[in-house]
Every structure is written in C-alpha cells, then in structure tokens.
Amino acid sequence: MKIKVLGKGCAKCEALEKITREVVSELGIAAEIEHVRDIKRIMEYPILTTPGLVIDEKLVCSGRVPTKAEVTTFITTAMKNSG
C-alpha cells in the first residue's frame, strides 16, 4: 500500500502525517508513506486545499485533518478494495 500526505509542511500537514503513521503502525500493515511537499506534484491530484491524503493513488480526504478513526477507516477500506 502506498500512502501520500499532500502538503507543503504546515502544522495540519504534519499532524496528518503523524496520525497516518500511527494508524499504519497500530494496524501492523506494510505501507510506504511519503510526504509530498512539491506543489507541482500536489497539483497532479484533484485537490484544492491541503492537507490531502492519497491511498494507492486515490485522494480520500483533503482540506482538513481527519480524525484517527477516519484515517483508520480510509486505510482499512482501501485494503478491502485492493484485495
């Protein structure tokens, strides 16, 4: 699973990355997490405001920091859909 946090590095983007890493660790899954800070790469996704969360190249959330429970749901749903 590939997960991307989209954002230039503001507090909200950093919070989303932290939550995402915690969820991946707690679920005990193998995931590659990348924080995309390059605006040109961020613009490749249908995102108007950061932070954004992309799981397996699908934008699942943008413009806010989702709760830990929401991130867990995004990841477990993506796992079910991929396999």
N, C-alpha and C positions, 0 to 999 in steps of 0.2 A: 504494500500500500504506500502511495506517495501522497504526502500532505504538504500543502504550501500555505504559509501565512503571508498575506499580501499587505505590505505597509512599509513606509519609509523609516520606521523606528520610533514612532511616538509611544507614549505610555500605553495607549489602548492596544497598539500592535504588539508591544512587548507582553502585555497581560494575556492576549490571546495565544501567543506562542507558549507562555508558561502553562496556561490551562491545558493546551493541546498536548504538551509533553507529559504533564501529569496524568491525563486520561490514557494516553498510549502506554505509559508505564503501569498504571493500575490495571489496564486490560491485559497486559502482558503480551502485546502483539508486536510483530515486526513491522515497523513503519519508518520510512525515510521522511524526516521533517526538514523543510527548507524555509527559511525566512527570506522572501523575495522583497528586496528594497529598491531595485531598479525600476523607475517609473515606466520605462518602455516595456519591460516585462509585465508589470502590473496591468498596463493598458491592454495586454493581449486577452484579458478576461473581461466579461461584461460587468464591470464594477464601477460605480460612481463615486463611492466614498470608502475609505479604508477604516478599519482593518477588514480584510477579507480572508475567508477560509476556503481552500480548494482541496478536495479529496479526490484522488485519481482523475485529475483534470476537470472536475465538475465543481463549480462555485456553489457552495452550500450556505454561505452566510456572508453578508457584507454590511458595512456601515455601523456596526456595533460590536461589542464584546459579548458573545453568547455565554450563558452560564455553563458551568462544568457539566451539568446534566444534559444540556443541549448538545455540547460537543461530543459527549458520550453517545448520544442518540445519532448524531451525524455519522460518527465513525462506525458504530455497530450496524447502522442501516447500509452504509457503503460496503461493509463486509458481507452482508447478506446478499446484496445485489450483485456482488462480483463473483459469488461463488457457488 
